[in-house]
């Protein structure tokens, strides 16, 4: 397995000494050549002062004043190193000081000139720790007896040398996808290999292929991945150690166009009356982690892809179909799942919940139109049992209560046309874009957000390492500009606090310009002001959902690698977690239940 300097350094998060053997395991290295490469990297980082060696083990050093950042380059040749800390200054880097680094690379920078009031600090690239670009869209040219690939991205100020394999003459002036076989070494240019000829121009090439190549999205799975997928067996918690929920009426709700894609369904729902006038809501998620052990070929391919990518009607899946057909929640088939079982009172308030490994069987696949028909029908809908209609109506009532609770804490909704999002929760935007003509989708969204929120709360209470979804507030300056524009349109908007944007401000704004002629443009401006959501190991606030103490992604493990990681964390809790401080303690806590919250003061 290959590694980058950035991967290596990410293991040094504190001042603890780490042995090379530990690093080998964490990086998944086993071959002789990869072990030699690791030792070469450790020796070099020690000489640079980035690592300190102590009795054969290593820890992070002071770095001799080096600053880590990500390059953002201009077509004019200069770049800025952007530091992870938003408050830190960007460092200006001249083209002559890039040391073969390219746009998007993570680098260590040495500061040459300190910044002033009107000038950014200036520096030079000291070390490239992670290359961002592994392939480029380019046009082939013939020059000085050599084939060259000229990148279409004008921020990439280099040409790649192309070894002549006898097929390049007919591709001169064509658009091509080029994989980078060797990065520049001193005076030697980078070398590339043409992997696909797209056409003579952009009009001739397929749009989806241009997008796929531009972002280096893999088209197929490797033979090693497909071989593993063909011999897949569940690895984790067996049926005897799972709660059997097969007798409970369970169903999925998906868009109609997904009717022939049931092998991609990873969430299902149930709701049943419970003691004390309460309801037990079940949100059941395909237990993908039960089938895919860490660091296997399938897992490595999924980690590299990160998500399933949707290009119009074309899908580049995170997992091969041979895997998803084993895991997906297909009607009439027993499936292993991780279920969030929530007790709600008559007001839709969460009383308690458990997160458990279960076995379920989906009884019905509903599309949005069928769900809507069940909601409005006074008589049974053809081909669907009456009990299903009653259950869906009760579910709608509960989700409306959940929505009101979410809005009451300050969350907001942006009323825009359907954006064709392929996740049932808030998706990549970090906020809810709600086409109010689709109440069925709104029902599912409320449930998935609730499941994600409760799983995050449980992991935080257990104090186990996890991956959280963070969404920061917009820059207040952008919102002030939007307020000025709204004033010019005759709409008075005002922040609750002048120097801070809160989720409730967004909620108030959308309410104030709802129904006005400026609604659409102002809503898009609110959307544009939102910062991208990102992942963090710290449970920080989520602006779009008005969640203060942590939110995660749990509900789409067939399509998002982050969700698969959360499933693995839960599996570790279920199988390896300590339910009491020590063996002498007479009573333990239930690590699957919210009843343990506030009672744990040991390392689970």
C-alpha positions as CSV (number, residue, x, y, z in Angstrom):
1,X,0.0,0.0,0.0
2,X,1.3,3.5,-0.9
3,X,1.5,6.3,1.6
4,X,2.1,10.1,1.4
5,X,4.2,12.2,3.8
6,X,0.9,13.8,4.9
7,X,-0.5,10.3,5.7
8,X,2.6,9.5,7.7
9,X,2.6,12.8,9.7
10,X,-1.1,12.5,10.5
11,X,-0.2,9.7,12.9
12,X,1.9,12.2,15.0
13,X,-1.0,14.1,16.7
14,X,0.7,14.7,20.1
15,X,4.1,14.4,21.7
16,X,4.0,10.6,22.1
17,X,6.8,8.5,20.7
18,X,5.8,6.1,17.9
19,X,7.7,3.0,16.8
20,X,8.2,2.3,13.1
21,X,6.3,-1.0,13.6
22,X,3.3,0.9,14.8
23,X,3.5,3.2,11.7
24,X,3.8,0.2,9.4
25,X,0.5,-1.2,10.8
26,X,-1.3,2.1,10.8
27,X,-0.3,2.8,7.2
28,X,-1.0,-0.8,6.1
29,X,2.5,-1.4,4.9
30,X,3.8,-5.0,4.4
31,X,6.0,-5.3,1.3
32,X,9.8,-4.9,1.5
33,X,9.8,-1.9,-0.8
34,X,7.1,0.0,1.2
35,X,8.9,-0.7,4.4
36,X,12.2,0.7,2.9
37,X,10.3,3.8,1.7
38,X,8.9,4.3,5.2
39,X,12.4,4.3,6.7
40,X,13.7,6.6,4.0
41,X,10.9,9.0,4.7
42,X,11.5,8.9,8.5
43,X,15.2,9.5,8.1
44,X,14.5,12.5,5.8
45,X,11.9,14.0,8.1
46,X,14.3,13.6,11.0
47,X,17.1,15.5,9.2
48,X,14.7,18.3,8.4
49,X,13.7,18.6,12.0
50,X,10.1,17.7,11.3
51,X,10.4,14.5,13.4
52,X,12.7,13.8,16.4
53,X,14.2,10.3,16.9
54,X,14.5,8.9,20.4
55,X,15.7,5.4,21.0
56,X,14.4,4.1,17.7
57,X,11.0,5.8,18.0
58,X,9.8,9.1,16.6
59,X,7.7,12.1,17.6
60,X,6.7,15.3,16.0
61,X,9.5,18.0,16.2
62,X,9.3,21.8,16.2
63,X,9.6,21.9,12.4
64,X,12.1,24.7,12.4
65,X,9.5,27.3,11.7
66,X,7.9,25.5,8.8
67,X,4.2,26.2,8.1
68,X,1.9,23.6,6.6
69,X,-0.7,24.7,4.0
70,X,-2.5,23.9,0.8
71,X,-1.5,25.7,-2.4
72,X,-4.0,27.8,-4.2
73,X,-2.5,29.0,-7.5
74,X,-3.2,31.7,-10.1
75,X,-2.9,31.3,-13.9
76,X,-0.2,34.1,-13.6
77,X,2.1,31.7,-11.8
78,X,2.1,32.8,-8.2
79,X,0.4,30.9,-5.4
80,X,-0.7,31.2,-1.8
81,X,-0.3,28.6,0.9
82,X,-3.6,28.4,2.7
83,X,-3.3,27.3,6.3
84,X,-5.9,25.1,8.0
85,X,-6.4,27.8,10.7
86,X,-8.8,30.3,9.2
87,X,-7.3,33.1,11.4
88,X,-3.8,32.4,10.0
89,X,-2.4,34.5,7.2
90,X,-2.1,33.1,3.7
91,X,1.6,33.0,2.6
92,X,2.5,34.4,-0.9
93,X,4.8,32.2,-3.0
94,X,6.4,33.3,-6.2
95,X,6.6,30.9,-9.1
96,X,10.3,30.6,-8.7
97,X,9.9,29.4,-5.1
98,X,7.4,26.6,-5.8
99,X,10.0,23.9,-6.0
100,X,7.8,21.9,-8.6
101,X,4.7,22.1,-6.3
102,X,1.4,22.4,-8.1
103,X,-2.0,23.8,-7.4
104,X,-3.8,21.9,-4.6
105,X,-0.6,20.3,-3.2
106,X,-0.1,20.2,0.6
107,X,3.3,21.6,1.4
108,X,5.6,22.8,4.1
109,X,6.5,26.4,3.6
110,X,9.5,28.3,4.9
111,X,8.6,32.0,5.5
112,X,11.2,34.3,3.8
113,X,9.6,37.7,4.6
114,X,7.2,38.4,7.5
115,X,3.9,40.0,6.5
116,X,3.0,43.6,7.1
117,X,-0.2,45.5,7.4
118,X,-0.7,45.6,3.7
119,X,1.4,42.7,2.5
120,X,1.1,38.9,3.1
121,X,4.1,37.1,4.4
122,X,6.2,35.6,1.6
123,X,7.7,32.1,1.5
124,X,9.1,29.2,-0.4
125,X,8.0,25.6,-0.7
126,X,10.3,23.5,1.5
127,X,8.7,20.1,1.1
128,X,5.7,18.7,-0.8
129,X,3.9,16.3,1.6
130,X,0.9,15.3,-0.6
131,X,0.3,15.6,-4.3
132,X,-3.3,16.7,-5.1
133,X,-3.2,15.9,-8.8
134,X,-2.8,12.4,-10.2
135,X,-4.2,13.0,-13.6
136,X,-5.1,15.9,-15.9
137,X,-7.3,16.8,-18.8
138,X,-4.9,18.0,-21.6
139,X,-4.4,18.6,-25.2
140,X,-1.6,16.7,-27.1
141,X,0.9,18.6,-29.1
142,X,4.1,17.7,-31.0
143,X,7.1,19.9,-30.4
144,X,10.8,19.5,-30.9
145,X,10.5,15.8,-31.7
146,X,8.5,15.0,-28.6
147,X,4.9,14.5,-27.6
148,X,3.6,16.9,-24.9
149,X,0.4,17.1,-22.9
150,X,-0.7,20.7,-22.2
151,X,-3.1,20.8,-19.2
152,X,-6.4,22.6,-19.9
153,X,-6.4,24.0,-16.3
154,X,-4.4,27.3,-16.7
155,X,-3.3,27.1,-13.1
156,X,-1.1,24.1,-14.0
157,X,1.9,25.8,-15.5
158,X,3.7,22.7,-16.8
159,X,3.7,20.3,-19.7
160,X,4.0,16.6,-19.4
161,X,6.3,14.5,-21.5
162,X,4.5,11.6,-23.2
163,X,6.5,8.5,-24.2
164,X,5.6,7.6,-27.8
165,X,3.7,4.3,-27.8
166,X,2.9,4.5,-31.5
167,X,-0.7,5.8,-31.0
168,X,-0.1,9.4,-30.2
169,X,0.2,10.8,-33.8
170,X,-3.5,10.4,-34.5
171,X,-4.3,12.1,-31.1
172,X,-2.4,15.4,-31.8
173,X,-4.6,18.4,-30.8
174,X,-7.1,16.0,-29.2
175,X,-8.5,16.3,-25.7
176,X,-7.1,13.5,-23.6
177,X,-7.0,12.2,-20.1
178,X,-3.4,11.8,-18.9
179,X,-2.3,9.9,-15.7
180,X,0.8,11.2,-14.1
181,X,3.4,8.5,-14.0
182,X,6.2,10.6,-12.6
183,X,6.2,14.0,-11.0
184,X,9.0,16.5,-11.9
185,X,12.4,15.7,-10.5
186,X,14.7,18.7,-10.5
187,X,15.3,19.7,-14.1
188,X,13.4,16.7,-15.4
189,X,9.7,17.3,-16.5
190,X,6.8,15.2,-15.3
191,X,5.9,12.2,-17.4
192,X,2.4,11.1,-18.3
193,X,0.5,8.4,-20.0
194,X,-2.6,8.9,-22.1
195,X,-5.4,6.7,-20.6
196,X,-8.3,8.0,-22.8
197,X,-8.7,10.1,-26.0
198,X,-11.9,12.1,-25.5
199,X,-12.3,13.8,-28.8
200,X,-11.0,16.6,-31.0
201,X,-12.9,19.2,-28.9
202,X,-15.2,19.6,-25.9
203,X,-18.3,19.3,-28.1
204,X,-17.2,16.0,-29.4
205,X,-16.4,14.5,-26.0
206,X,-19.2,13.3,-23.7
207,X,-19.9,15.7,-20.8
208,X,-19.9,13.0,-18.2
209,X,-16.5,11.7,-19.4
210,X,-15.0,15.2,-19.2
211,X,-16.2,15.6,-15.7
212,X,-15.0,12.1,-14.7
213,X,-11.6,12.7,-16.2
214,X,-11.3,16.2,-14.8
215,X,-11.8,14.9,-11.3
216,X,-10.0,11.7,-11.8
217,X,-13.0,9.6,-10.9
218,X,-12.3,5.8,-11.3
219,X,-14.5,4.2,-13.9
220,X,-14.0,0.5,-13.0
221,X,-13.0,-1.6,-10.0
222,X,-9.7,-3.5,-10.1
223,X,-9.6,-7.3,-10.5
224,X,-8.5,-7.6,-6.9
225,X,-11.6,-5.8,-5.7
226,X,-13.9,-7.8,-8.0
227,X,-12.3,-11.1,-6.8
228,X,-12.9,-10.2,-3.2
229,X,-16.4,-9.1,-3.9
230,X,-17.2,-12.5,-5.6
231,X,-16.1,-14.3,-2.4
232,X,-17.7,-12.0,0.1
233,X,-18.7,-13.4,3.5
234,X,-20.0,-11.6,6.6
235,X,-17.3,-11.0,9.1
236,X,-18.9,-9.5,12.2
237,X,-21.8,-9.9,14.5
238,X,-23.8,-13.1,13.7
239,X,-27.6,-13.5,13.6
240,X,-27.7,-15.0,17.1
241,X,-26.3,-11.8,18.6
242,X,-28.7,-9.5,16.8
243,X,-32.2,-8.4,17.8
244,X,-34.7,-10.1,15.4
245,X,-37.0,-7.4,14.0
246,X,-38.2,-9.4,11.0
247,X,-41.8,-9.5,12.2
248,X,-42.1,-5.7,12.3
249,X,-43.7,-4.0,9.3
250,X,-40.7,-2.3,7.6
251,X,-40.5,-0.3,4.4
252,X,-38.4,2.0,2.3
253,X,-39.3,5.4,0.7
254,X,-37.4,6.4,-2.4
255,X,-37.8,8.4,-5.5
256,X,-39.7,6.7,-8.3
257,X,-36.7,6.7,-10.6
258,X,-34.9,4.4,-8.2
259,X,-37.4,1.6,-8.6
260,X,-34.9,-0.6,-10.5
261,X,-32.0,0.2,-8.1
262,X,-33.1,-1.6,-4.9
263,X,-29.6,-3.0,-4.6
264,X,-28.5,0.5,-3.6
265,X,-31.1,1.0,-0.8
266,X,-29.4,1.3,2.6
267,X,-32.2,2.7,4.8
268,X,-35.6,1.5,5.9
269,X,-38.2,2.6,8.4
270,X,-40.6,1.1,10.9
271,X,-43.0,2.6,13.5
272,X,-45.1,0.8,16.0
273,X,-47.2,1.6,19.1
274,X,-45.3,1.4,22.4
275,X,-46.2,1.2,26.0
276,X,-47.4,4.3,27.8
277,X,-48.9,5.8,24.7
278,X,-45.5,6.2,23.1
279,X,-44.2,5.1,19.7
280,X,-41.1,3.1,18.8
281,X,-39.6,4.5,15.6
282,X,-37.1,2.3,13.9
283,X,-34.4,3.7,11.5
284,X,-32.7,0.7,10.0
285,X,-29.4,1.1,8.1
286,X,-27.7,-1.7,6.1
287,X,-24.8,-3.1,8.1
288,X,-22.2,-2.8,5.4
289,X,-19.3,-3.0,7.9
290,X,-20.3,-6.5,8.6
291,X,-19.2,-7.5,5.1
292,X,-16.1,-5.3,4.5
293,X,-13.2,-5.7,6.9
294,X,-10.8,-2.8,7.2
295,X,-7.9,-2.5,4.7
296,X,-9.2,-5.2,2.4
297,X,-9.1,-4.4,-1.3
298,X,-12.8,-3.4,-1.3
299,X,-12.2,-1.1,1.7
300,X,-9.2,0.6,0.1
301,X,-11.1,1.2,-3.1
302,X,-14.1,2.6,-1.2
303,X,-11.8,4.8,0.9
304,X,-10.2,6.2,-2.3
305,X,-13.6,6.9,-3.9
306,X,-15.1,8.3,-0.7
307,X,-18.6,8.6,-2.1
308,X,-20.8,7.3,-4.9
309,X,-20.7,10.0,-7.7
310,X,-23.8,10.8,-9.7
311,X,-23.2,12.3,-13.2
312,X,-26.7,12.8,-14.6
313,X,-28.1,9.3,-15.0
314,X,-24.7,7.7,-14.7
315,X,-23.4,6.5,-11.3
316,X,-19.9,5.8,-10.3
317,X,-20.5,3.7,-7.2
318,X,-18.4,3.6,-4.1
319,X,-18.8,-0.1,-3.8
320,X,-19.1,-2.7,-6.6
321,X,-22.6,-4.1,-7.3
322,X,-21.4,-7.6,-6.1
323,X,-21.1,-6.0,-2.6
324,X,-24.2,-3.9,-2.5
325,X,-26.5,-6.7,-3.5
326,X,-25.4,-8.6,-0.3
327,X,-25.9,-5.6,1.9
328,X,-28.8,-3.5,0.5
329,X,-32.2,-3.6,2.1
330,X,-34.0,-5.6,-0.6
331,X,-37.7,-6.4,-0.2
332,X,-38.4,-9.9,1.1
333,X,-34.8,-10.7,2.0
334,X,-33.3,-11.0,5.5
335,X,-30.7,-8.3,6.0
336,X,-28.3,-7.5,8.8
337,X,-28.6,-3.9,9.8
338,X,-27.7,-1.3,12.5
339,X,-31.0,0.0,13.8
340,X,-31.6,3.2,15.8
341,X,-34.7,2.3,17.9
342,X,-36.3,5.5,19.3
343,X,-39.1,5.9,21.8
344,X,-41.1,9.0,21.0
345,X,-43.9,10.4,23.2
346,X,-47.1,11.7,21.8
347,X,-45.5,15.1,21.2
348,X,-42.6,13.6,19.2
349,X,-40.1,14.1,21.9
350,X,-37.3,11.5,22.2
351,X,-37.6,9.7,25.5
352,X,-34.8,7.2,25.0
353,X,-33.1,5.2,22.2
354,X,-30.9,2.3,21.5
355,X,-28.5,1.6,18.6
356,X,-28.3,-2.1,18.0
357,X,-27.2,-4.8,15.5
358,X,-30.4,-6.3,14.1
359,X,-31.9,-8.6,11.5
360,X,-34.7,-7.1,9.5
361,X,-36.8,-7.9,6.4
362,X,-38.2,-5.1,4.2
363,X,-41.9,-5.7,3.4
364,X,-42.5,-2.9,0.9
365,X,-40.6,-0.5,-1.3
366,X,-42.6,2.7,-1.6
367,X,-41.9,5.6,-4.0
368,X,-42.7,9.2,-3.3
369,X,-46.0,9.0,-5.3
370,X,-47.2,5.9,-3.5
371,X,-46.3,7.5,-0.2
372,X,-48.3,10.6,-1.1
373,X,-51.2,8.5,-2.2
374,X,-51.2,6.7,1.2
375,X,-51.1,10.0,3.0
376,X,-54.2,11.5,1.3
377,X,-56.2,8.3,0.7
378,X,-59.3,7.7,2.8
379,X,-59.7,4.2,1.4
380,X,-56.9,1.5,1.0
381,X,-54.6,2.1,-2.0
382,X,-54.6,-0.6,-4.6
383,X,-52.0,-3.4,-4.1
384,X,-50.9,-1.9,-0.7
385,X,-52.3,-3.3,2.6
386,X,-54.4,-1.0,4.8
387,X,-52.1,-1.3,7.7
388,X,-49.3,0.2,5.6
389,X,-51.4,3.3,5.0
390,X,-52.1,3.7,8.7
391,X,-48.5,3.3,9.5
392,X,-47.3,5.8,6.9
393,X,-49.9,8.4,8.2
394,X,-48.7,7.9,11.7
395,X,-45.1,8.3,10.5
396,X,-46.0,11.5,8.8
397,X,-47.5,12.8,12.0
398,X,-44.4,12.0,14.0
399,X,-42.0,13.5,11.4
400,X,-44.0,16.7,11.4
401,X,-43.5,16.9,15.1
402,X,-39.8,16.2,14.7
403,X,-39.6,19.0,12.1
404,X,-41.2,21.4,14.5
405,X,-38.7,20.5,17.2
406,X,-35.9,21.1,14.7
407,X,-37.2,24.4,13.6
408,X,-37.8,25.4,17.3
409,X,-34.1,25.1,18.0
410,X,-33.3,27.4,15.1
411,X,-32.7,25.1,12.1
412,X,-33.9,26.5,8.7
413,X,-35.1,25.3,5.3
414,X,-34.3,26.9,1.9
415,X,-37.2,26.6,-0.4
416,X,-35.6,25.9,-3.8
417,X,-36.4,23.5,-6.7
418,X,-35.4,19.9,-6.2
419,X,-31.6,19.7,-6.5
420,X,-31.5,16.0,-7.2
421,X,-29.6,15.2,-4.1
422,X,-28.9,11.5,-3.7
423,X,-28.8,11.4,0.1
424,X,-31.8,11.3,2.4
425,X,-30.3,13.6,5.0
426,X,-28.9,17.2,4.6
427,X,-26.4,16.0,2.0
428,X,-23.3,17.8,1.0
429,X,-24.7,21.4,1.4
430,X,-25.0,21.2,5.1
431,X,-28.5,22.7,5.0
432,X,-32.0,21.5,4.0
433,X,-33.1,22.5,0.5
434,X,-36.7,21.6,0.6
435,X,-39.0,21.3,-2.4
436,X,-42.2,21.5,-0.5
437,X,-44.1,19.7,-3.2
438,X,-42.4,16.5,-2.0
439,X,-43.7,15.8,1.6
440,X,-42.6,12.1,1.3
441,X,-38.9,13.2,0.9
442,X,-39.3,15.6,3.8
443,X,-40.5,12.7,6.0
444,X,-37.4,10.6,5.2
445,X,-35.1,13.5,5.7
446,X,-36.3,14.2,9.2
447,X,-35.7,10.6,10.1
448,X,-32.2,10.4,8.7
449,X,-31.2,13.7,10.4
450,X,-32.6,12.4,13.7
451,X,-30.7,9.1,13.4
452,X,-27.4,10.9,12.5
453,X,-27.9,13.3,15.4
454,X,-28.6,10.6,18.0
455,X,-25.7,8.4,16.9
456,X,-23.4,11.4,17.2
457,X,-24.8,12.1,20.7
458,X,-24.3,8.5,21.7
459,X,-20.7,8.4,20.5
460,X,-19.9,11.6,22.3
461,X,-21.4,10.3,25.5
462,X,-19.3,7.1,25.2
463,X,-16.2,9.3,24.6
464,X,-15.0,7.1,21.8
465,X,-13.1,8.4,18.8
466,X,-15.5,9.2,16.0
467,X,-15.9,11.3,12.8
468,X,-18.3,14.3,13.1
469,X,-19.8,16.4,10.4
470,X,-19.1,20.1,11.1
471,X,-20.8,23.1,9.5
472,X,-19.6,26.6,10.4
473,X,-21.5,29.8,10.4
474,X,-21.2,32.0,7.3
475,X,-18.9,35.0,7.3
476,X,-20.8,37.9,8.8
477,X,-19.5,40.3,6.2
478,X,-21.3,38.3,3.4
479,X,-24.6,38.4,5.3
480,X,-24.2,42.2,5.8
481,X,-23.9,42.6,2.1
482,X,-27.0,40.4,1.6
483,X,-28.9,42.6,4.1
484,X,-27.9,45.7,2.1
485,X,-29.2,44.1,-1.1
486,X,-32.4,43.1,0.5
487,X,-32.9,46.7,1.7
488,X,-32.5,47.9,-1.8
489,X,-35.3,45.5,-2.8
490,X,-37.5,46.9,-0.1
491,X,-37.0,44.0,2.4
492,X,-35.7,44.8,5.9
493,X,-33.5,42.1,7.3
494,X,-31.6,42.2,10.6
495,X,-29.2,40.0,12.5
496,X,-30.1,39.2,16.1
497,X,-26.4,40.0,16.9
498,X,-24.5,42.4,14.7
499,X,-21.2,40.5,14.6
500,X,-22.5,36.9,14.6
501,X,-24.7,34.9,12.2
502,X,-26.9,32.3,13.9
503,X,-29.1,29.6,12.3
504,X,-32.2,31.4,13.6
505,X,-31.2,34.5,11.5
506,X,-31.4,32.3,8.4
507,X,-34.8,31.1,9.6
508,X,-36.0,34.6,10.2
509,X,-34.7,35.8,6.8
510,X,-36.5,33.1,4.8
511,X,-39.7,33.9,6.7
512,X,-39.4,37.6,6.0
513,X,-38.9,37.3,2.2
514,X,-41.2,34.3,1.7
515,X,-43.7,35.0,-1.0
516,X,-41.9,38.2,-2.3
517,X,-40.7,38.7,-5.8
518,X,-37.1,38.6,-4.4
519,X,-37.5,35.3,-2.7
520,X,-35.7,33.1,-5.2
521,X,-32.6,35.4,-5.7
522,X,-32.3,36.0,-1.9
523,X,-32.6,32.3,-1.1
524,X,-29.9,31.5,-3.6
525,X,-27.7,34.2,-2.0
526,X,-28.3,32.6,1.4
527,X,-27.3,29.3,0.0
528,X,-24.2,30.7,-1.6
529,X,-23.1,32.3,1.7
530,X,-23.0,28.9,3.5
531,X,-19.6,27.5,4.1
532,X,-18.9,23.9,3.0
533,X,-19.4,21.3,5.6
534,X,-16.5,19.1,6.6
535,X,-15.5,16.2,8.8
536,X,-13.7,16.5,12.1
537,X,-12.7,14.3,15.0
538,X,-14.2,16.9,17.3
539,X,-18.0,17.2,17.9
540,X,-18.4,20.8,16.9
541,X,-21.6,22.7,16.0
542,X,-23.6,22.2,12.8
543,X,-24.9,25.5,11.6
544,X,-27.4,24.3,9.0
545,X,-29.1,21.9,11.4
546,X,-28.7,24.1,14.5
547,X,-27.0,21.3,16.4
548,X,-24.5,22.5,19.0
549,X,-22.8,19.4,20.3
550,X,-22.0,17.2,17.3
551,X,-23.6,15.6,14.3
552,X,-22.4,12.7,12.2
553,X,-23.1,10.7,9.0
554,X,-24.4,7.2,9.7
555,X,-27.3,6.6,7.3
556,X,-25.7,6.0,3.9
557,X,-22.9,3.4,4.3
558,X,-23.3,2.1,0.7
559,X,-22.6,5.5,-0.7
560,X,-20.4,7.5,1.8
561,X,-17.2,6.1,3.3
562,X,-17.6,8.3,6.4
563,X,-20.8,6.4,7.3
564,X,-19.0,3.1,6.9
565,X,-16.4,4.3,9.4
566,X,-19.1,5.2,11.9
567,X,-20.5,1.8,11.6
568,X,-17.1,0.3,12.4
569,X,-16.8,2.4,15.5
570,X,-20.2,1.1,16.7
571,X,-19.2,-2.4,16.0
572,X,-16.1,-1.9,18.1
573,X,-18.4,-0.6,20.9
574,X,-20.7,-3.6,20.6
575,X,-18.0,-6.3,20.5
576,X,-15.1,-4.8,22.5
577,X,-16.6,-2.0,24.6
578,X,-16.2,-2.1,28.4
579,X,-19.5,-1.7,30.1
580,X,-18.0,-1.1,33.6
581,X,-15.0,0.6,35.1
582,X,-13.3,-2.7,36.1
583,X,-14.0,-6.4,36.6
584,X,-14.8,-5.8,40.3
585,X,-17.8,-3.6,39.5
586,X,-21.0,-5.6,40.1
587,X,-23.1,-3.8,37.5
588,X,-22.4,-2.5,34.1
589,X,-24.2,-0.1,31.7
590,X,-25.9,-0.9,28.4
591,X,-23.5,0.5,25.8
592,X,-26.2,0.3,23.1
593,X,-28.7,2.5,25.1
594,X,-29.1,6.1,25.8
595,X,-29.6,5.0,29.4
596,X,-25.8,4.9,29.8
597,X,-25.4,8.6,29.1
598,X,-23.9,10.5,32.0
599,X,-22.8,7.3,33.7
600,X,-19.5,6.6,32.0
601,X,-16.3,7.8,33.5
602,X,-13.9,5.2,32.1
603,X,-12.4,4.4,28.7
604,X,-15.0,2.3,26.9
